[in-house]
Amino acid sequence: MAFHLHGLYALTPDDCSSPAEAVEAAIAGGARMIQYRDKTAGTEESEVRAKALLALCQSRGIPLIINDNLDLALAIGADGVHLGEDDCSIAEARDRFSSGLIGASCYNDFARARAAIHSGASYVAFGSFYASLTRPDAVTAQPDLLMRARRELSVPVCAIGGINSDNAASLIQAGADLLAVCSGIFAQPDITSAAQAITNQFQENG
């Protein structure tokens, strides 16, 4: 299935006891892409949770991306994988996952984004743009990087890091096709409302 990579990209939080329920609430609020990311779950638990999320996402026509773990993505038939600098190469992922969506973390490195696209990345992610509860030690990036990416790159551009409904608009205006959000949705009292507030920013500024 071909997906339009645009809008709210919801990243599951670590150690979430019912990720499918949380993700369903995010989708109800307008999330258009889901990433399963959990650094705390064991191998078997990760597979169980990922399969449940995949079934949910397939029922909604939304892609499920697996963070860091190409083997898991292939094993369950996920729609894609997202890779950072410590994971397998984009080229290897594209060779093994020819039809999958492959995302590349590019931090604040424009050259890395170009290389990732050359190797087969489907989208590139820059950040952290704001202080992140999930990654407090993350490299920082500036919105002008998104402006340059929109002008010069041929794939969708994702912004990540400390994003919420209060700061989403400026990143969309700068050129982000996707906003990857974790705490800004899943740490909020009402997940659906938090997701809707960010989705509204795409409608108003996209």
Secondary structure, 3 states (H helix, E strand, C coil): CCCCCCEEEEECCCCCCCHHHHHHHHHHCCCCEEEECCCCCCHHHHHHHHHHHHHHHHHHCCCEEEECCHHHHHHHCCCEEEECCCCCCHHHHHHHCCCCEEEEEEECCHHHHHHHHHHCCCEEEECCCCCCCCCCCCCCCCHHHHHHHHHHCCCCEEEECCCCCCCHHHHHHHCCCEEEECHHHHCCCCHHHHHHHHHHHHHHHC
